Each structure stands twice: as C-alpha cells, then as structure tokens.
Amino acid sequence: MAEVLVFVDHVDGAVRKPTLELLTLARRIGEPVALAVGAGAAGTAGVLAGHGAVRVLTAEDAEFADYLVVPKVDALQAAYEAVSPVAVLVPSSAEGKEIAARLAVRIGSGLITDAVDLEAGEQGPVATQAVFAASFTTRSRVSRGTPVITVKPNSAPVEAAGAAGAVEVLAVAFSAQATGTRVVARTPRESTGRPELTEAAIVVSGGRGVNGAENFALIEALADSLGAAVGASRAAVDAGWYPHSNQVGQTGKSVSPQLYIASGISGAIQHRAGMQTSKTIVAINKDAEAPIFDLVDYGVVGDLFQVVPQLTDEVKSRKG
C-alpha cells in the first residue's frame, strides 16, 4: 500500500492534536509514515504508532532548535526522498504552511493549503477547502508532482489505530540556507490554562459589543465553564481590549471548532472568514439585523450582559 508522509507537530515529544488528525486523514489514502524532528522526537513514537503510523522517522539534530524553518524543510525533503510518498501532509499553522510551501518548490509539486477534508481519488488525493472568506467550498487535487497539503486543525476526528510504528533515525544533510537565521532568544508564553485557540473544540469570542477590556471577564467566565478557548474580533483587538494573539478573522487566526459562540460580534466578512467553517455556530447580539445571524445555527437576540452570565450559570449548574 502507498505511503503518506506526515510531518509531526510536537513539543519535547508531546504530540499535538492536529498531527493525530493528520494521521486519521492519511489512513484514508495510504499508510502513514511520520516524521518527527527536534528535541524529544524519538519520544513521539508510541503515540504515533497508536494512531496508525507504520513507521516513525526521527531526527534530533541541534539545528532544529538553533535555526528557523529551513532545517525542518531539509528534514522533510530527506524524508520525502527516502519514502517516495503519494502525498505529504503538514499541520496548517503559520510555520507549517511555510515548510510545506518551501518543500513544494524544492520537489516541483503542487501545494494545497488549509484543507478541511481529504479523500482518495482515482488521480490522487482530493482536498476540500473553504475559500473566498469561507463563502464557497471547493474540491481540488494537485495535477503535478506529489501533493503537498496543509490541513486545518479540527478538520478530522482523532482515531486510535494500532500500527508498528517502527522507529528509524533519519540522516539529514542540511543546506547552506539552514543556518541563515539563528534563534537568539526564547520567551515562554504565559499559560492561561485554556486550550490553544486554533486547536480548541469550543471557542467563545467577544466583539465590539463587549464594550471594554474589563467586560471580557464575562467571555472568559463562559469559556472556562465550557473548557473553551477565548477569541476576539478585530474591533475588540484594535480597541486594546484583548491581545492580538486571540484575534479570529481574516487578519487573525482561523478556527474550526465543534462549537463557536460569538458574543457582541456583528459578523463582518473579515471575521466570518476566520470562523465560518465551525461545525456549530451560536451568536448573541442585541441587534436582530446583525449579519452574524445569517450564518448561525442558533441565535439569541438579547443583551450579552444579561445572556452570557445566565448561560455561564446554566452550564455550571448542569456540570455540577
């Protein structure tokens, strides 16, 4: 059976959820072969094997920590040449898309980014994408070379599937460009205790209607009751009410959770572009004519300062 190369996103050996989703998709079109690079790469093998990886290629060279992006591209190219896969799958993060694009150029292949589904086709894998600010859905395939595809988080379920997961150390010959940009310092990101925004199953976002940074405590309280991540519209971020790292939209992060709750967000096309592929969308807005209501599965016309606390209390009471 043909093999599919999956680039592993991990932190010191802890595999992140989008990679496990990629393994689910990879099994639809072939046998997954995982590539893990950097410190702790060898420690990913057990989890990867438990989710269908027939082989796990590892490389723990110092270059992966000392330099940006290019060493990972060098490793992915080396794995590609060793495996000869029918497709290469990469998590659709900012770094992942750069790695995928660089690889596609090197091997002369087509690139598909931000896929939300993947299936086998007679002429190669077929990817589903949400395009033009998520207003349309397209199905496409690469017509030249080996498809390089980045997949958005939450696009597939995580499914356990036992496989051999044989570990093989990959020899990587680093290019001259690999040492062009050095990492000189790192600052650990402060943990909020909430899920990563782009990977969360539930996202609660606030917009202009929150009317102040101090009122985002209402949004946070609802998010915490649901075990959700907190998002914000561009209007809220531009006003300085919430960090830019939490912005959802065309100029922020793109999310696709199982549940998206928009509070005090009008529904401008720029915001919709970042959350329209959410599985279930709920909006709370006092303006019954707000564009967001054209998009939602459930809408509440009401004052968020009354609705959100009541919803939080109800969630807590049911969980209690």
C-alpha positions as a Python dict, from the first residue, in 0.01 Angstrom:
ca = {
    (1, 'M'): (0, 0, 0),
    (2, 'A'): (123, 351, -81),
    (3, 'E'): (275, 554, 199),
    (4, 'V'): (175, 904, 312),
    (5, 'L'): (434, 1127, 480),
    (6, 'V'): (304, 1317, 784),
    (7, 'F'): (505, 1599, 942),
    (8, 'V'): (472, 1581, 1321),
    (9, 'D'): (398, 1888, 1533),
    (10, 'H'): (521, 1817, 1886),
    (11, 'V'): (670, 1992, 2188),
    (12, 'D'): (954, 1799, 2352),
    (13, 'G'): (795, 1471, 2249),
    (14, 'A'): (435, 1563, 2331),
    (15, 'V'): (242, 1523, 2005),
    (16, 'R'): (-12, 1797, 1938),
    (17, 'K'): (-368, 1713, 1838),
    (18, 'P'): (-353, 1838, 1474),
    (19, 'T'): (-89, 1572, 1397),
    (20, 'L'): (-318, 1296, 1525),
    (21, 'E'): (-591, 1433, 1299),
    (22, 'L'): (-348, 1419, 1005),
    (23, 'L'): (-286, 1051, 1077),
    (24, 'T'): (-660, 987, 1054),
    (25, 'L'): (-672, 1155, 713),
    (26, 'A'): (-351, 987, 597),
    (27, 'R'): (-503, 643, 658),
    (28, 'R'): (-775, 725, 406),
    (29, 'I'): (-524, 741, 124),
    (30, 'G'): (-240, 512, 235),
    (31, 'E'): (-15, 403, 519),
    (32, 'P'): (109, 692, 737),
    (33, 'V'): (482, 742, 780),
    (34, 'A'): (550, 1010, 1042),
    (35, 'L'): (847, 1247, 1054),
    (36, 'A'): (934, 1397, 1394),
    (37, 'V'): (1225, 1637, 1430),
    (38, 'G'): (1386, 1823, 1718),
    (39, 'A'): (1432, 1751, 2086),
    (40, 'G'): (1215, 1464, 2207),
    (41, 'A'): (1138, 1338, 1856),
    (42, 'A'): (1206, 975, 1948),
    (43, 'G'): (957, 1005, 2234),
    (44, 'T'): (669, 1060, 1991),
    (45, 'A'): (682, 705, 1853),
    (46, 'G'): (441, 543, 2098),
    (47, 'V'): (161, 793, 2041),
    (48, 'L'): (215, 800, 1666),
    (49, 'A'): (210, 419, 1643),
    (50, 'G'): (-109, 417, 1847),
    (51, 'H'): (-272, 637, 1584),
    (52, 'G'): (-169, 448, 1273),
    (53, 'A'): (192, 537, 1188),
    (54, 'V'): (358, 231, 1036),
    (55, 'R'): (698, 398, 1057),
    (56, 'V'): (835, 692, 1256),
    (57, 'L'): (1135, 877, 1115),
    (58, 'T'): (1322, 1085, 1373),
    (59, 'A'): (1597, 1345, 1368),
    (60, 'E'): (1712, 1532, 1678),
    (61, 'D'): (1996, 1745, 1538),
    (62, 'A'): (2076, 2070, 1719),
    (63, 'E'): (1998, 2268, 1402),
    (64, 'F'): (1624, 2226, 1461),
    (65, 'A'): (1647, 2430, 1781),
    (66, 'D'): (1914, 2679, 1676),
    (67, 'Y'): (1775, 2789, 1340),
    (68, 'L'): (1440, 2879, 1187),
    (69, 'V'): (1227, 2673, 943),
    (70, 'V'): (1486, 2570, 682),
    (71, 'P'): (1634, 2278, 882),
    (72, 'K'): (1282, 2135, 908),
    (73, 'V'): (1238, 2173, 532),
    (74, 'D'): (1571, 1994, 479),
    (75, 'A'): (1450, 1708, 701),
    (76, 'L'): (1112, 1687, 528),
    (77, 'Q'): (1285, 1676, 189),
    (78, 'A'): (1517, 1399, 310),
    (79, 'A'): (1216, 1203, 436),
    (80, 'Y'): (1033, 1260, 108),
    (81, 'E'): (1328, 1122, -88),
    (82, 'A'): (1354, 821, 144),
    (83, 'V'): (984, 736, 143),
    (84, 'S'): (859, 840, -206),
    (85, 'P'): (509, 905, -65),
    (86, 'V'): (185, 959, -256),
    (87, 'A'): (124, 1274, -52),
    (88, 'V'): (284, 1490, 216),
    (89, 'L'): (59, 1622, 496),
    (90, 'V'): (156, 1913, 721),
    (91, 'P'): (-41, 2088, 1000),
    (92, 'S'): (-179, 2418, 873),
    (93, 'S'): (-7, 2654, 1116),
    (94, 'A'): (188, 2960, 1004),
    (95, 'E'): (513, 2764, 1027),
    (96, 'G'): (358, 2453, 875),
    (97, 'K'): (243, 2641, 567),
    (98, 'E'): (588, 2791, 516),
    (99, 'I'): (751, 2449, 548),
    (100, 'A'): (502, 2297, 304),
    (101, 'A'): (544, 2576, 50),
    (102, 'R'): (923, 2553, 58),
    (103, 'L'): (908, 2175, 13),
    (104, 'A'): (665, 2204, -280),
    (105, 'V'): (904, 2443, -457),
    (106, 'R'): (1201, 2214, -398),
    (107, 'I'): (1033, 1900, -532),
    (108, 'G'): (841, 2074, -812),
    (109, 'S'): (498, 1978, -681),
    (110, 'G'): (165, 2146, -633),
    (111, 'L'): (55, 2281, -295),
    (112, 'I'): (-288, 2290, -131),
    (113, 'T'): (-325, 2490, 191),
    (114, 'D'): (-589, 2499, 464),
    (115, 'A'): (-769, 2182, 356),
    (116, 'V'): (-1063, 2085, 576),
    (117, 'D'): (-1109, 1732, 441),
    (118, 'L'): (-919, 1475, 237),
    (119, 'E'): (-1022, 1167, 44),
    (120, 'A'): (-872, 924, -204),
    (121, 'G'): (-929, 987, -573),
    (122, 'E'): (-856, 798, -892),
    (123, 'Q'): (-593, 1055, -990),
    (124, 'G'): (-461, 1130, -644),
    (125, 'P'): (-586, 1271, -311),
    (126, 'V'): (-877, 1517, -332),
    (127, 'A'): (-878, 1802, -80),
    (128, 'T'): (-1176, 2008, 32),
    (129, 'Q'): (-1116, 2377, 107),
    (130, 'A'): (-1326, 2671, 226),
    (131, 'V'): (-1236, 2964, 1),
    (132, 'F'): (-1321, 3332, -60),
    (133, 'A'): (-1369, 3411, 308),
    (134, 'A'): (-1530, 3069, 354),
    (135, 'S'): (-1816, 3165, 122),
    (136, 'F'): (-1753, 2869, -107),
    (137, 'T'): (-1635, 2510, -74),
    (138, 'T'): (-1404, 2364, -337),
    (139, 'R'): (-1267, 2018, -407),
    (140, 'S'): (-929, 2010, -574),
    (141, 'R'): (-626, 1794, -640),
    (142, 'V'): (-266, 1855, -737),
    (143, 'S'): (-203, 1789, -1107),
    (144, 'R'): (178, 1795, -1095),
    (145, 'G'): (415, 1604, -871),
    (146, 'T'): (344, 1469, -524),
    (147, 'P'): (67, 1662, -345),
    (148, 'V'): (184, 1871, -51),
    (149, 'I'): (-121, 1951, 161),
    (150, 'T'): (-164, 2151, 481),
    (151, 'V'): (-473, 2069, 687),
    (152, 'K'): (-652, 2299, 930),
    (153, 'P'): (-689, 2183, 1291),
    (154, 'N'): (-1022, 2022, 1388),
    (155, 'S'): (-1079, 1901, 1031),
    (156, 'A'): (-1086, 1531, 1123),
    (157, 'P'): (-1150, 1319, 1431),
    (158, 'V'): (-864, 1170, 1629),
    (159, 'E'): (-895, 795, 1584),
    (160, 'A'): (-678, 536, 1754),
    (161, 'A'): (-540, 271, 1520),
    (162, 'G'): (-256, 45, 1628),
    (163, 'A'): (39, 11, 1389),
    (164, 'A'): (401, -99, 1403),
    (165, 'G'): (548, 247, 1445),
    (166, 'A'): (898, 122, 1373),
    (167, 'V'): (1147, 396, 1466),
    (168, 'E'): (1413, 488, 1211),
    (169, 'V'): (1675, 758, 1256),
    (170, 'L'): (1677, 988, 952),
    (171, 'A'): (2010, 1126, 833),
    (172, 'V'): (1964, 1490, 728),
    (173, 'A'): (2212, 1681, 513),
    (174, 'F'): (2147, 2045, 598),
    (175, 'S'): (2160, 2302, 318),
    (176, 'A'): (2366, 2620, 323),
    (177, 'Q'): (2045, 2819, 385),
    (178, 'A'): (1971, 2619, 701),
    (179, 'T'): (2197, 2835, 916),
    (180, 'G'): (2090, 3167, 766),
    (181, 'T'): (1861, 3273, 1051),
    (182, 'R'): (1952, 3188, 1408),
    (183, 'V'): (1722, 3186, 1710),
    (184, 'V'): (1894, 3407, 1967),
    (185, 'A'): (1634, 3407, 2246),
    (186, 'R'): (1308, 3247, 2351),
    (187, 'T'): (1041, 3370, 2591),
    (188, 'P'): (795, 3110, 2720),
    (189, 'R'): (435, 3202, 2654),
    (190, 'E'): (233, 3254, 2970),
    (191, 'S'): (-20, 2977, 3014),
    (192, 'T'): (-385, 3074, 3061),
    (193, 'G'): (-488, 2718, 3134),
    (194, 'R'): (-718, 2732, 2831),
    (195, 'P'): (-685, 2531, 2508),
    (196, 'E'): (-483, 2664, 2214),
    (197, 'L'): (-719, 2885, 2010),
    (198, 'T'): (-671, 2714, 1674),
    (199, 'E'): (-699, 2364, 1823),
    (200, 'A'): (-985, 2414, 2070),
    (201, 'A'): (-1306, 2214, 2031),
    (202, 'I'): (-1503, 2513, 2168),
    (203, 'V'): (-1428, 2882, 2117),
    (204, 'V'): (-1607, 3173, 2286),
    (205, 'S'): (-1538, 3510, 2123),
    (206, 'G'): (-1623, 3867, 2213),
    (207, 'G'): (-1652, 4170, 1989),
    (208, 'R'): (-1731, 4539, 1991),
    (209, 'G'): (-2046, 4474, 2192),
    (210, 'V'): (-1838, 4365, 2493),
    (211, 'N'): (-1768, 4737, 2533),
    (212, 'G'): (-1440, 4731, 2726),
    (213, 'A'): (-1145, 4520, 2833),
    (214, 'E'): (-1287, 4477, 3183),
    (215, 'N'): (-1600, 4315, 3039),
    (216, 'F'): (-1406, 4036, 2871),
    (217, 'A'): (-1420, 3869, 3213),
    (218, 'L'): (-1776, 3765, 3113),
    (219, 'I'): (-1643, 3599, 2797),
    (220, 'E'): (-1364, 3429, 2991),
    (221, 'A'): (-1603, 3300, 3254),
    (222, 'L'): (-1826, 3139, 2991),
    (223, 'A'): (-1522, 2994, 2814),
    (224, 'D'): (-1387, 2849, 3140),
    (225, 'S'): (-1721, 2690, 3223),
    (226, 'L'): (-1711, 2512, 2886),
    (227, 'G'): (-1339, 2434, 2883),
    (228, 'A'): (-1309, 2661, 2579),
    (229, 'A'): (-1058, 2897, 2424),
    (230, 'V'): (-1122, 3272, 2415),
    (231, 'G'): (-1129, 3464, 2087),
    (232, 'A'): (-1187, 3825, 1992),
    (233, 'S'): (-1294, 4021, 1687),
    (234, 'R'): (-1065, 4271, 1518),
    (235, 'A'): (-1268, 4559, 1662),
    (236, 'A'): (-1207, 4434, 2016),
    (237, 'V'): (-837, 4377, 1949),
    (238, 'D'): (-787, 4716, 1781),
    (239, 'A'): (-952, 4882, 2079),
    (240, 'G'): (-693, 4719, 2305),
    (241, 'W'): (-946, 4510, 2492),
    (242, 'Y'): (-783, 4174, 2418),
    (243, 'P'): (-446, 4054, 2280),
    (244, 'H'): (-391, 4026, 1906),
    (245, 'S'): (-287, 3663, 1954),
    (246, 'N'): (-655, 3588, 2024),
    (247, 'Q'): (-795, 3762, 1717),
    (248, 'V'): (-1019, 3548, 1498),
    (249, 'G'): (-1065, 3653, 1139),
    (250, 'Q'): (-905, 3721, 805),
    (251, 'T'): (-616, 3915, 962),
    (252, 'G'): (-607, 3698, 1273),
    (253, 'K'): (-636, 3325, 1333),
    (254, 'S'): (-861, 3084, 1150),
    (255, 'V'): (-1053, 2843, 1373),
    (256, 'S'): (-1281, 2549, 1303),
    (257, 'P'): (-1411, 2424, 1638),
    (258, 'Q'): (-1706, 2197, 1707),
    (259, 'L'): (-1880, 2493, 1874),
    (260, 'Y'): (-1823, 2866, 1819),
    (261, 'I'): (-2004, 3122, 2037),
    (262, 'A'): (-1993, 3482, 1914),
    (263, 'S'): (-2092, 3744, 2170),
    (264, 'G'): (-2138, 4105, 2067),
    (265, 'I'): (-1992, 4039, 1721),
    (266, 'S'): (-2176, 4189, 1423),
    (267, 'G'): (-2043, 3937, 1171),
    (268, 'A'): (-1830, 4137, 926),
    (269, 'I'): (-1696, 3930, 638),
    (270, 'Q'): (-1341, 3961, 775),
    (271, 'H'): (-1445, 3790, 1098),
    (272, 'R'): (-1655, 3530, 921),
    (273, 'A'): (-1353, 3431, 713),
    (274, 'G'): (-1184, 3307, 1028),
    (275, 'M'): (-1466, 3104, 1184),
    (276, 'Q'): (-1721, 3016, 917),
    (277, 'T'): (-1609, 2653, 897),
    (278, 'S'): (-1703, 2595, 1262),
    (279, 'K'): (-1933, 2296, 1297),
    (280, 'T'): (-2197, 2471, 1513),
    (281, 'I'): (-2221, 2849, 1546),
    (282, 'V'): (-2414, 3037, 1815),
    (283, 'A'): (-2447, 3416, 1821),
    (284, 'I'): (-2557, 3651, 2098),
    (285, 'N'): (-2635, 4004, 1980),
    (286, 'K'): (-2896, 4264, 2069),
    (287, 'D'): (-2926, 4372, 1704),
    (288, 'A'): (-3167, 4134, 1534),
    (289, 'E'): (-3041, 4257, 1195),
    (290, 'A'): (-2674, 4182, 1262),
    (291, 'P'): (-2514, 3995, 967),
    (292, 'I'): (-2388, 3724, 1202),
    (293, 'F'): (-2742, 3586, 1227),
    (294, 'D'): (-2732, 3495, 857),
    (295, 'L'): (-2459, 3246, 937),
    (296, 'V'): (-2552, 3088, 1269),
    (297, 'D'): (-2713, 2759, 1365),
    (298, 'Y'): (-2860, 2919, 1678),
    (299, 'G'): (-2909, 3287, 1754),
    (300, 'V'): (-3000, 3474, 2070),
    (301, 'V'): (-3130, 3830, 2028),
    (302, 'G'): (-3051, 3989, 2359),
    (303, 'D'): (-2809, 4189, 2572),
    (304, 'L'): (-2492, 3985, 2618),
    (305, 'F'): (-2450, 4134, 2966),
    (306, 'Q'): (-2766, 3950, 3064),
    (307, 'V'): (-2746, 3644, 2840),
    (308, 'V'): (-2381, 3544, 2890),
    (309, 'P'): (-2388, 3533, 3273),
    (310, 'Q'): (-2712, 3332, 3265),
    (311, 'L'): (-2559, 3091, 3013),
    (312, 'T'): (-2246, 3056, 3228),
    (313, 'D'): (-2454, 2982, 3537),
    (314, 'E'): (-2661, 2725, 3348),
    (315, 'V'): (-2351, 2547, 3217),
    (316, 'K'): (-2203, 2537, 3567),
    (317, 'S'): (-2527, 2408, 3722),
    (318, 'R'): (-2556, 2129, 3465),
    (319, 'K'): (-2194, 2028, 3508),
    (320, 'G'): (-2228, 2044, 3885),
}
